[in-house]
Amino acid sequence: MIEKTLIPVTVLTGYLGAGKTTLLNRILSEDHGRRYAVIVNEFGEIGIDNDLILNTDEELFEMNNGCICCTVRGDLIRTLHGLLAKDGNFDAIVVETTGLADPGPVAQTFFVDGYLRSKTALDSVTTVVDAKHVDMRLDDSREALEQVAFADQIVLNKTDLVSEDQLRAVEARLRKLNPMAPIHRAQRSNVSLDAILGRGGFDLNRITELEPEFLNPAHGESGHVHDEHCEHDHEGHHDHTHDDGIKSVALTLHRPIDRRKIARWLTALVKNQGQDILRAKGIIDVKDNDRRLVFQAVHMILEGDLQREWREGEPRYSRMVFIGRNLDQAALKAGFESCAA
C-alpha cells in the first residue's frame, strides 16, 4: 500500500480542449474538504478561474478552498521540491501536463528522484479525452495516442455530444489501444473526484484488486469470459481497424513460471526495447510459490514484487499486457513461454 506518509500524485493528461481545465477548476474550487496541490504547466494557457485565487506570489496561488495552484517553471523536479519544502501538508498532488507530449517522463520523475520517492508516491496517470473529437486526434496526433496508451484510467468526457453507438465505438478503440485502463464516462468533467484521485494504479499491491478485468483475457483469446459487460457481437464480425502505430499485446500462460528466468527476460526486454514499451503490467504464477508475482514497467523502469497469496480455488495462470510501438507479438510470446519452469 502507499504509506500514509507518502503524498499520492496523480498525473493528469489529455489533449487541448478535452476538459482537463474544467476538471482542475473543480478540484481547486469544490468544497471537498481536502487540500490538493495542483501543478500546471502553463498558468496562462490553462485558464484557472482567477476569481478563485486568493494571494498570488510568484509560483504559488492559494485557492479559497485551501488548495494550492502552482506553475512549472523550468524543471518539474525543482517545482516539486519547492512545493514540498513549503510543507503545505497536502492530501494529494495533481500534475497537469499540457504541452508535454508524452506523460512517460513525468511518471518516471517520481521513480528516479530520491527525494520525491521519499515524499510522494505516483498514484495514477489519468487521461481526459473528448468523446466527440478523439477519433480525429488519434488519427493525426502521436501525443494523443501516447496519452491514451499511458493511462491507468480514462475520463471519456463530453459524452452528451455523441450518440450511444458512437460512444461504444470510441470505447472499443480506446480499449484496443489500452486494455488496462477503466473508462469513466463524463459530461463537463463531472467524474467523481474519489474515482480518479487515490486510485492506486501504480501501487503493485492494488493493481490486481482494482483491475480484475486485466486478468480476463480479451475477446478471441482462450479463457475470455463472456458476461453482460461484454460489448461484443459473438458472430465474429470484424471491425475496420486503425493502425495506430501503438498496439497492445496480451499474453497468457497456463504453466508455472521460473522466477529467475522471467526476471532476466523482463530486465533484458526493458533494457533493449524500453523506449518502445510505454507501459506493461503482469501477474505471474511462480513455480513453488503461493504468492503472485506482480510487475509493471514504464519505459525502462521496471518494478516487481511478490504480492498476495493465490486464493483457494482461484485459477492460477500468468497474464501480461504490453502497450507500445513496434511490438513483435511472436517474439514476446516466445520469450514469455521460454520462462516456463
C-alpha contacts under 8 A as a table, 3 or more apart, distances in Angstrom:
res1	aa1	res2	aa2	distance
1	M	203	D	6.47
1	M	204	L	7.87
1	M	205	N	5.96
1	M	206	R	7.20
2	I	6	L	6.64
2	I	8	P	7.68
2	I	121	A	6.72
2	I	200	G	7.80
2	I	203	D	6.74
3	E	6	L	5.47
4	K	7	I	7.64
5	T	119	K	7.28
6	L	118	S	7.22
6	L	119	K	5.09
6	L	120	T	4.63
6	L	121	A	5.87
7	I	90	F	7.19
7	I	91	D	6.49
7	I	92	A	5.48
7	I	93	I	7.06
7	I	119	K	6.28
7	I	120	T	4.43
7	I	121	A	5.99
8	P	91	D	7.55
8	P	92	A	5.12
8	P	93	I	6.37
8	P	120	T	5.79
8	P	121	A	4.95
8	P	122	L	5.84
8	P	123	D	5.34
8	P	198	G	6.71
9	V	92	A	5.94
9	V	93	I	4.73
9	V	94	V	5.69
9	V	95	V	7.28
9	V	120	T	6.71
9	V	121	A	6.02
9	V	122	L	4.80
9	V	123	D	5.18
9	V	124	S	7.06
10	T	92	A	7.84
10	T	93	I	6.34
10	T	94	V	4.78
10	T	95	V	6.25
10	T	122	L	6.48
10	T	123	D	5.44
10	T	124	S	5.06
10	T	125	V	5.93
10	T	126	T	6.96
10	T	197	L	6.60
10	T	198	G	7.84
11	V	94	V	5.88
11	V	95	V	4.82
11	V	96	E	6.10
11	V	97	T	7.30
11	V	103	P	7.67
11	V	106	V	7.59
11	V	107	A	7.17
11	V	122	L	7.94
11	V	124	S	6.26
11	V	125	V	4.68
11	V	126	T	6.10
12	L	20	K	7.54
12	L	94	V	6.71
12	L	95	V	5.89
12	L	96	E	4.79
12	L	97	T	6.33
12	L	125	V	6.03
12	L	126	T	4.97
12	L	127	T	5.93
12	L	128	V	7.61
13	T	20	K	7.33
13	T	96	E	6.02
13	T	97	T	5.33
13	T	98	T	6.81
13	T	103	P	7.07
13	T	125	V	7.33
13	T	126	T	6.19
13	T	127	T	4.74
13	T	128	V	6.32
13	T	147	Q	6.57
14	G	18	A	6.21
14	G	19	G	8.00
14	G	20	K	6.75
14	G	97	T	7.83
14	G	98	T	7.43
14	G	127	T	5.05
14	G	128	V	4.73
14	G	129	V	5.91
14	G	144	A	7.10
14	G	147	Q	6.31
15	Y	18	A	5.55
15	Y	98	T	7.56
15	Y	128	V	7.42
15	Y	129	V	6.81
15	Y	143	E	7.93
15	Y	144	A	6.19
16	L	19	G	7.73
16	L	98	T	7.35
17	G	20	K	7.48
17	G	130	D	7.42
18	A	128	V	5.92
18	A	129	V	5.08
18	A	130	D	4.58
18	A	157	N	6.90
19	G	22	T	5.33
19	G	23	L	6.45
19	G	128	V	6.62
19	G	129	V	7.51
19	G	130	D	7.25
19	G	157	N	6.89
19	G	188	R	6.86
19	G	189	S	6.15
20	K	23	L	5.07
20	K	24	L	6.11
20	K	128	V	6.31
20	K	189	S	7.56
21	T	24	L	4.95
21	T	25	N	6.01
21	T	46	I	6.11
21	T	47	G	6.85
21	T	48	I	7.00
22	T	25	N	5.16
22	T	26	R	6.28
22	T	188	R	6.84
22	T	189	S	6.25
23	L	26	R	5.11
23	L	27	I	6.39
23	L	188	R	7.95
23	L	189	S	5.40
23	L	190	N	7.50
24	L	27	I	5.07
24	L	28	L	6.12
24	L	38	V	7.67
24	L	48	I	7.70
25	N	28	L	4.99
25	N	29	S	5.95
25	N	48	I	6.16
25	N	49	D	6.81
26	R	29	S	5.22
26	R	30	E	5.34
27	I	30	E	5.87
27	I	36	Y	7.42
27	I	193	L	7.69
28	L	36	Y	7.44
28	L	38	V	7.75
28	L	52	L	7.87
28	L	63	M	6.38
28	L	65	N	6.98
28	L	67	C	5.81
28	L	68	I	7.49
28	L	69	C	7.70
29	S	52	L	6.84
29	S	63	M	7.04
29	S	64	N	7.17
29	S	65	N	5.94
29	S	67	C	7.95
30	E	65	N	7.14
31	D	65	N	6.41
33	G	65	N	7.65
34	R	66	G	7.76
34	R	67	C	7.61
34	R	90	F	7.89
34	R	91	D	6.23
35	R	65	N	7.80
35	R	66	G	5.79
35	R	67	C	4.80
35	R	68	I	7.55
35	R	89	N	7.76
35	R	90	F	5.16
35	R	91	D	5.33
35	R	92	A	7.00
36	Y	66	G	7.86
36	Y	67	C	4.86
36	Y	68	I	6.35
36	Y	90	F	5.68
36	Y	91	D	5.83
36	Y	92	A	5.08
36	Y	93	I	5.60
36	Y	94	V	7.16
37	A	67	C	5.77
37	A	68	I	4.65
37	A	69	C	5.81
37	A	70	C	7.54
37	A	90	F	6.50
37	A	92	A	6.45
37	A	93	I	4.69
37	A	94	V	6.20
38	V	67	C	7.67
38	V	68	I	6.12
38	V	69	C	4.74
38	V	70	C	6.27
38	V	93	I	5.83
38	V	94	V	4.71
38	V	95	V	5.93
38	V	96	E	7.36
39	I	69	C	5.88
39	I	70	C	4.87
39	I	71	T	5.45
39	I	72	V	6.51
39	I	93	I	7.53
39	I	94	V	6.15
39	I	95	V	4.76
39	I	96	E	6.01
40	V	43	F	6.07
40	V	46	I	7.42
40	V	69	C	7.30
40	V	70	C	6.21
40	V	71	T	4.90
40	V	72	V	6.13
40	V	95	V	6.27
40	V	96	E	4.96
40	V	97	T	6.89
40	V	98	T	7.65
41	N	46	I	7.96
41	N	71	T	5.66
41	N	72	V	5.00
41	N	73	R	7.71
41	N	96	E	6.27
41	N	97	T	5.90
41	N	98	T	5.91
41	N	99	G	7.49
42	E	45	E	5.37
42	E	46	I	6.20
42	E	71	T	6.22
42	E	72	V	6.90
42	E	98	T	7.42
43	F	46	I	5.47
43	F	47	G	6.83
43	F	48	I	7.17
43	F	70	C	7.83
43	F	71	T	5.91
44	G	47	G	5.96
44	G	48	I	7.91
46	I	98	T	7.96
49	D	52	L	5.80
49	D	53	I	7.50
50	N	53	I	5.44
51	D	54	L	7.98
52	L	63	M	5.41
52	L	64	N	5.98
53	I	56	T	7.12
53	I	61	F	6.10
53	I	62	E	5.81
53	I	63	M	4.85
53	I	64	N	6.64
54	L	61	F	7.00
54	L	62	E	5.53
54	L	63	M	5.68
54	L	64	N	6.12
55	N	61	F	6.06
55	N	62	E	5.88
56	T	59	E	7.67
56	T	60	L	6.37
56	T	61	F	4.95
56	T	62	E	7.04
57	D	60	L	5.75
57	D	61	F	6.65
59	E	70	C	5.34
59	E	71	T	5.94
60	L	68	I	6.58
60	L	69	C	5.74
60	L	70	C	4.50
60	L	71	T	7.27
61	F	68	I	5.62
61	F	69	C	4.82
61	F	70	C	5.89
62	E	66	G	6.54
62	E	67	C	6.06
62	E	68	I	4.51
62	E	69	C	6.14
63	M	66	G	5.46
63	M	67	C	5.18
63	M	68	I	5.78
63	M	69	C	7.19
64	N	67	C	7.19
71	T	79	T	7.68
72	V	75	D	6.69
72	V	76	L	5.88
72	V	79	T	5.92
73	R	76	L	7.45
73	R	79	T	6.94
74	G	78	R	7.75
74	G	79	T	7.96
75	D	78	R	5.33
75	D	79	T	6.43
76	L	79	T	5.10
76	L	80	L	6.14
76	L	106	V	7.96
77	I	80	L	5.15
77	I	81	H	6.09
77	I	109	T	7.16
77	I	113	D	7.87
78	R	81	H	5.08
78	R	82	G	6.12
79	T	82	G	5.13
79	T	83	L	6.17
80	L	83	L	5.01
80	L	84	L	6.09
80	L	116	L	7.88
81	H	84	L	5.23
81	H	85	A	5.98
81	H	115	Y	7.93
81	H	116	L	7.54
82	G	85	A	5.13
82	G	86	K	6.53
83	L	86	K	5.47
83	L	87	D	7.16
83	L	88	G	7.53
84	L	87	D	5.23
84	L	88	G	7.00
87	D	90	F	8.00
90	F	93	I	7.11
97	T	100	L	5.35
97	T	101	A	7.96
97	T	103	P	7.13
98	T	101	A	7.75
100	L	103	P	6.83
101	A	143	E	5.02
101	A	146	E	7.78
101	A	147	Q	7.82
102	D	105	P	6.87
102	D	106	V	7.93
102	D	143	E	6.21
102	D	146	E	6.03
102	D	147	Q	6.50
103	P	106	V	5.28
103	P	107	A	6.21
103	P	125	V	7.76
103	P	146	E	7.60
103	P	147	Q	6.50
103	P	150	F	6.98
104	G	107	A	5.15
104	G	108	Q	6.11
104	G	150	F	7.23
104	G	278	L	7.23
104	G	298	V	6.85
104	G	299	H	7.14
105	P	108	Q	4.91
105	P	109	T	6.21
106	V	109	T	5.27
106	V	110	F	7.52
107	A	110	F	5.99
107	A	111	F	7.54
107	A	122	L	7.15
107	A	125	V	7.56
107	A	298	V	7.85
108	Q	111	F	5.27
108	Q	112	V	6.28
108	Q	298	V	7.19
108	Q	301	I	7.47
109	T	112	V	5.43
109	T	113	D	6.13
110	F	113	D	6.10
110	F	116	L	5.87
110	F	117	R	5.97
110	F	120	T	7.31
110	F	121	A	6.91
110	F	122	L	6.25
111	F	114	G	7.63
111	F	116	L	7.74
111	F	117	R	6.16
111	F	301	I	7.97
112	V	117	R	7.57
113	D	116	L	5.42
113	D	117	R	6.18
114	G	117	R	5.06
114	G	118	S	6.32
115	Y	118	S	5.16
115	Y	119	K	6.45
116	L	119	K	5.10
116	L	120	T	5.47
116	L	121	A	7.91
117	R	120	T	5.55
117	R	121	A	6.54
122	L	202	F	6.23
122	L	203	D	7.98
123	D	197	L	7.76
123	D	198	G	6.26
123	D	199	R	6.24
123	D	200	G	4.79
123	D	201	G	5.71
123	D	202	F	5.39
123	D	203	D	6.88
124	S	151	A	7.64
124	S	152	D	5.76
124	S	153	Q	7.72
124	S	197	L	7.96
124	S	198	G	7.89
124	S	199	R	6.51
124	S	200	G	6.24
124	S	201	G	4.87
124	S	202	F	5.77
125	V	150	F	6.91
125	V	151	A	5.04
125	V	152	D	5.29
125	V	153	Q	6.92
125	V	201	G	7.72
126	T	151	A	5.42
126	T	152	D	5.96
126	T	153	Q	5.18
126	T	154	I	5.84
126	T	155	V	7.30
126	T	196	I	7.22
127	T	147	Q	6.27
127	T	148	V	6.39
127	T	151	A	5.69
127	T	152	D	7.97
127	T	153	Q	6.53
127	T	154	I	4.91
127	T	155	V	6.12
128	V	154	I	5.88
128	V	155	V	4.65
128	V	156	L	6.14
128	V	157	N	6.66
129	V	134	V	6.29
129	V	154	I	7.17
129	V	155	V	6.19
129	V	156	L	5.14
129	V	157	N	5.82
130	D	133	H	5.61
130	D	134	V	5.43
130	D	156	L	6.15
130	D	157	N	5.04
130	D	158	K	5.85
130	D	159	T	7.86
131	A	134	V	5.62
131	A	156	L	5.89
131	A	157	N	5.76
131	A	158	K	5.67
131	A	159	T	5.68
131	A	161	L	7.53
131	A	162	V	7.03
131	A	167	L	6.88
131	A	170	V	7.07
132	K	135	D	7.64
132	K	158	K	6.94
132	K	159	T	7.49
132	K	161	L	6.31
132	K	162	V	6.07
133	H	136	M	5.60
133	H	137	R	6.35
134	V	137	R	4.93
134	V	138	L	6.02
134	V	170	V	7.70
135	D	138	L	5.23
135	D	139	D	6.24
135	D	170	V	7.15
136	M	139	D	5.06
136	M	140	D	6.31
137	R	140	D	5.39
137	R	141	S	5.51
137	R	144	A	6.12
138	L	141	S	5.58
138	L	142	R	7.22
138	L	144	A	5.67
138	L	145	L	5.56
138	L	244	D	7.41
139	D	244	D	7.17
141	S	144	A	5.39
141	S	145	L	6.66
142	R	145	L	5.21
142	R	146	E	6.31
143	E	146	E	5.12
143	E	147	Q	6.16
144	A	147	Q	5.17
144	A	148	V	6.43
145	L	148	V	5.29
145	L	149	A	6.07
145	L	244	D	7.52
145	L	246	I	7.20
146	E	149	A	4.92
146	E	150	F	5.95
146	E	246	I	7.93
146	E	278	L	7.81
147	Q	150	F	5.33
147	Q	151	A	6.36
148	V	151	A	5.41
148	V	154	I	7.36
148	V	174	L	7.13
148	V	177	L	7.20
148	V	178	N	6.82
149	A	177	L	6.02
149	A	178	N	5.35
149	A	246	I	7.58
149	A	278	L	7.05
149	A	279	R	7.43
149	A	323	I	6.52
149	A	324	G	7.43
150	F	178	N	7.86
150	F	278	L	6.38
150	F	279	R	6.23
151	A	154	I	6.32
151	A	178	N	7.70
151	A	181	A	6.17
152	D	180	M	6.87
152	D	181	A	4.86
152	D	182	P	7.33
152	D	201	G	5.73
152	D	202	F	7.99
153	Q	180	M	7.94
153	Q	181	A	4.39
153	Q	182	P	5.04
153	Q	183	I	6.02
153	Q	184	H	7.68
153	Q	196	I	7.72
154	I	181	A	6.33
154	I	182	P	6.28
154	I	183	I	4.76
154	I	184	H	6.16
155	V	183	I	5.91
155	V	184	H	4.82
155	V	185	R	6.02
155	V	186	A	6.62
155	V	189	S	7.67
155	V	191	V	7.46
156	L	159	T	6.87
156	L	183	I	6.48
156	L	184	H	5.82
156	L	185	R	4.77
156	L	186	A	5.86
157	N	185	R	6.08
157	N	186	A	4.61
157	N	187	Q	5.32
157	N	188	R	6.60
157	N	189	S	5.89
158	K	161	L	5.75
158	K	162	V	7.85
158	K	186	A	6.27
158	K	187	Q	4.62
158	K	188	R	6.13
158	K	189	S	7.61
159	T	162	V	5.87
159	T	163	S	7.97
159	T	167	L	7.11
159	T	185	R	6.58
159	T	186	A	6.12
159	T	187	Q	5.74
160	D	163	S	7.62
160	D	187	Q	6.35
162	V	166	Q	6.12
162	V	167	L	6.57
163	S	166	Q	5.19
163	S	167	L	6.22
164	E	167	L	4.96
164	E	168	R	6.22
165	D	168	R	5.20
165	D	169	A	6.28
166	Q	169	A	5.08
166	Q	170	V	6.15
167	L	170	V	5.08
167	L	171	E	6.07
168	R	171	E	5.00
168	R	172	A	6.07
169	A	172	A	5.09
169	A	173	R	6.34
170	V	173	R	5.16
170	V	174	L	6.21
171	E	174	L	5.04
171	E	175	R	6.05
171	E	183	I	7.64
172	A	175	R	5.11
172	A	176	K	6.17
173	R	176	K	5.08
173	R	177	L	6.42
174	L	177	L	5.19
174	L	178	N	6.01
174	L	179	P	7.72
175	R	178	N	4.84
175	R	179	P	4.58
175	R	180	M	7.64
175	R	181	A	7.50
176	K	179	P	5.92
176	K	247	K	7.35
176	K	248	S	6.98
177	L	246	I	6.76
177	L	247	K	5.52
177	L	248	S	5.98
177	L	323	I	7.46
178	N	181	A	6.11
178	N	247	K	7.85
178	N	248	S	6.49
178	N	323	I	6.86
179	P	214	F	7.30
179	P	248	S	7.43
180	M	211	E	7.56
180	M	213	E	7.79
180	M	214	F	5.78
180	M	321	V	7.94
184	H	191	V	7.06
185	R	191	V	7.41
186	A	189	S	5.43
186	A	190	N	5.52
186	A	191	V	5.57
187	Q	190	N	5.66
187	Q	191	V	7.83
191	V	195	A	7.26
191	V	196	I	7.77
192	S	195	A	5.29
192	S	196	I	6.97
193	L	196	I	5.39
193	L	197	L	5.78
194	D	197	L	5.39
194	D	198	G	6.82
194	D	199	R	7.89
195	A	198	G	7.55
195	A	199	R	6.71
196	I	199	R	5.82
200	G	203	D	5.02
200	G	206	R	6.21
200	G	207	I	7.20
201	G	204	L	7.90
201	G	206	R	7.09
201	G	207	I	5.90
201	G	210	L	7.84
202	F	206	R	7.93
202	F	207	I	6.96
203	D	206	R	5.41
203	D	207	I	6.14
204	L	207	I	5.30
204	L	208	T	7.83
204	L	294	V	6.45
204	L	295	F	7.01
204	L	296	Q	7.73
204	L	304	G	7.48
204	L	305	D	7.47
204	L	307	Q	7.66
205	N	208	T	7.26
205	N	209	E	7.71
205	N	307	Q	6.15
205	N	308	R	7.61
206	R	209	E	5.10
206	R	210	L	5.98
207	I	210	L	5.50
207	I	211	E	6.11
208	T	211	E	5.04
208	T	212	P	5.93
208	T	214	F	7.48
208	T	215	L	7.95
208	T	283	I	7.90
209	E	212	P	6.37
211	E	214	F	5.26
211	E	215	L	7.50
212	P	215	L	5.52
212	P	216	N	6.93
213	E	216	N	5.01
213	E	217	P	7.93
214	F	217	P	7.32
215	L	319	R	6.47
216	N	223	G	7.24
216	N	224	H	5.78
216	N	225	V	6.68
217	P	221	E	6.02
217	P	222	S	7.14
217	P	223	G	6.02
217	P	224	H	4.72
217	P	225	V	7.58
217	P	250	A	7.61
217	P	252	T	7.68
218	A	221	E	5.76
218	A	224	H	5.76
218	A	250	A	7.94
219	H	224	H	5.95
220	G	224	H	7.12
221	E	224	H	5.94
226	H	229	H	7.86
226	H	230	C	5.85
227	D	230	C	5.35
228	E	231	E	7.74
233	D	236	G	6.67
233	D	237	H	6.99
234	H	237	H	7.55
243	D	246	I	7.74
244	D	247	K	7.02
245	G	325	R	5.88
245	G	326	N	7.34
246	I	323	I	7.01
246	I	324	G	5.15
246	I	325	R	4.68
246	I	326	N	7.47
247	K	323	I	5.75
247	K	324	G	5.72
247	K	325	R	6.42
247	K	327	L	7.44
248	S	321	V	6.74
248	S	322	F	5.47
248	S	323	I	4.27
248	S	324	G	6.48
249	V	321	V	5.65
249	V	322	F	5.19
249	V	323	I	6.48
249	V	327	L	7.61
249	V	329	Q	6.35
250	A	319	R	7.29
250	A	320	M	5.69
250	A	321	V	4.36
250	A	322	F	6.47
251	L	319	R	5.70
251	L	320	M	5.21
251	L	321	V	6.39
251	L	333	K	6.65
251	L	336	F	7.96
252	T	317	Y	7.14
252	T	318	S	5.57
252	T	319	R	4.55
252	T	320	M	6.57
253	L	256	P	7.91
253	L	317	Y	5.89
253	L	318	S	5.15
253	L	319	R	6.64
253	L	337	E	7.20
254	H	316	R	7.29
254	H	317	Y	4.69
254	H	318	S	6.43
255	R	285	D	7.86
255	R	317	Y	6.66
255	R	318	S	7.74
255	R	340	A	6.34
255	R	341	A	7.60
256	P	285	D	5.39
256	P	286	V	5.47
256	P	287	K	4.89
256	P	317	Y	7.16
256	P	318	S	7.65
256	P	340	A	5.96
256	P	341	A	5.90
257	I	261	K	7.91
257	I	262	I	7.28
257	I	284	I	7.20
257	I	285	D	6.08
257	I	286	V	4.85
257	I	287	K	5.46
257	I	318	S	7.97
257	I	339	C	5.74
257	I	340	A	4.23
257	I	341	A	4.72
258	D	261	K	5.40
258	D	262	I	6.35
258	D	286	V	6.06
258	D	287	K	5.95
258	D	339	C	5.82
258	D	340	A	5.72
258	D	341	A	4.47
259	R	262	I	5.40
259	R	263	A	6.19
259	R	286	V	5.90
259	R	287	K	7.37
259	R	339	C	7.96
260	R	263	A	5.15
260	R	264	R	6.24
261	K	264	R	5.23
261	K	265	W	6.13
261	K	339	C	5.19
262	I	265	W	5.01
262	I	266	L	5.98
262	I	336	F	7.42
262	I	339	C	5.38
263	A	266	L	5.37
263	A	267	T	6.07
264	R	267	T	5.23
264	R	268	A	6.21
265	W	268	A	5.29
265	W	269	L	6.06
265	W	335	G	7.10
265	W	336	F	7.86
265	W	339	C	7.70
266	L	269	L	4.90
266	L	270	V	6.22
267	T	270	V	5.54
267	T	271	K	6.15
267	T	302	L	7.46
268	A	271	K	5.05
268	A	272	N	6.09
269	L	272	N	5.30
269	L	273	Q	5.69
269	L	274	G	6.95
270	V	273	Q	5.20
270	V	274	G	4.15
270	V	275	Q	7.93
270	V	277	I	7.32
270	V	297	A	7.83
270	V	299	H	6.87
270	V	300	M	5.04
270	V	301	I	7.44
270	V	302	L	7.34
271	K	274	G	5.62
271	K	300	M	6.14
273	Q	276	D	5.52
273	Q	277	I	6.31
273	Q	300	M	7.95
274	G	277	I	5.01
274	G	278	L	7.47
274	G	298	V	7.90
274	G	299	H	4.54
274	G	300	M	4.47
274	G	301	I	7.99
275	Q	278	L	7.18
275	Q	299	H	5.50
275	Q	300	M	6.83
276	D	299	H	7.02
276	D	324	G	5.39
276	D	325	R	5.06
276	D	326	N	6.76
276	D	327	L	7.61
277	I	280	A	7.11
277	I	298	V	7.25
277	I	299	H	5.32
277	I	300	M	7.86
277	I	322	F	6.86
277	I	323	I	6.06
277	I	324	G	4.45
277	I	325	R	6.61
277	I	327	L	7.83
278	L	297	A	7.83
278	L	298	V	5.71
278	L	299	H	5.09
278	L	322	F	7.86
278	L	323	I	5.76
278	L	324	G	4.95
278	L	325	R	7.88
279	R	296	Q	7.31
279	R	297	A	5.53
279	R	298	V	4.88
279	R	299	H	6.46
279	R	322	F	6.11
279	R	323	I	5.28
279	R	324	G	6.84
280	A	296	Q	5.28
280	A	297	A	4.97
280	A	298	V	6.83
280	A	320	M	7.31
280	A	321	V	5.57
280	A	322	F	4.39
280	A	323	I	6.10
281	K	294	V	7.58
281	K	295	F	5.68
281	K	296	Q	4.21
281	K	297	A	6.51
281	K	320	M	5.79
281	K	321	V	5.52
281	K	322	F	6.78
282	G	294	V	5.70
282	G	295	F	5.33
282	G	296	Q	6.38
282	G	318	S	7.45
282	G	319	R	5.56
282	G	320	M	4.11
282	G	321	V	6.29
283	I	292	R	6.47
283	I	293	L	5.70
283	I	294	V	4.58
283	I	295	F	6.66
283	I	318	S	5.66
283	I	319	R	5.46
283	I	320	M	6.51
284	I	292	R	5.86
284	I	293	L	4.91
284	I	294	V	6.27
284	I	317	Y	6.89
284	I	318	S	4.37
284	I	319	R	6.40
284	I	320	M	7.93
285	D	289	N	7.82
285	D	291	R	7.81
285	D	292	R	5.79
285	D	293	L	6.64
285	D	316	R	6.14
285	D	317	Y	5.54
285	D	318	S	5.26
286	V	289	N	5.60
286	V	290	D	7.84
286	V	291	R	7.64
286	V	292	R	6.88
286	V	293	L	6.75
287	K	341	A	6.60
289	N	292	R	7.71
290	D	309	E	5.32
290	D	310	W	6.05
291	R	306	L	5.94
291	R	307	Q	5.85
291	R	308	R	5.40
291	R	309	E	3.95
291	R	310	W	5.82
292	R	306	L	5.55
292	R	307	Q	5.35
292	R	308	R	6.01
292	R	309	E	5.98
292	R	310	W	6.34
293	L	304	G	6.99
293	L	305	D	5.65
293	L	306	L	4.30
293	L	307	Q	6.01
294	V	304	G	5.53
294	V	305	D	5.61
294	V	306	L	6.17
294	V	307	Q	6.51
295	F	302	L	7.31
295	F	303	E	5.61
295	F	304	G	3.87
295	F	305	D	6.42
296	Q	302	L	5.96
296	Q	303	E	5.67
296	Q	304	G	6.37
297	A	300	M	6.81
297	A	301	I	5.49
297	A	302	L	4.32
297	A	303	E	6.34
298	V	301	I	5.26
298	V	302	L	6.63
299	H	302	L	7.94
310	W	314	E	6.49
310	W	316	R	7.34
311	R	314	E	5.27
324	G	327	L	6.40
327	L	332	L	7.85
328	D	331	A	5.40
328	D	332	L	6.18
329	Q	332	L	5.15
329	Q	333	K	6.06
330	A	333	K	5.11
330	A	334	A	6.11
331	A	334	A	5.10
331	A	335	G	6.05
332	L	335	G	5.11
332	L	336	F	6.04
333	K	336	F	5.13
333	K	337	E	6.08
334	A	337	E	5.19
334	A	338	S	6.12
335	G	338	S	5.18
335	G	339	C	6.86
336	F	339	C	5.51
336	F	340	A	7.57
337	E	340	A	5.61
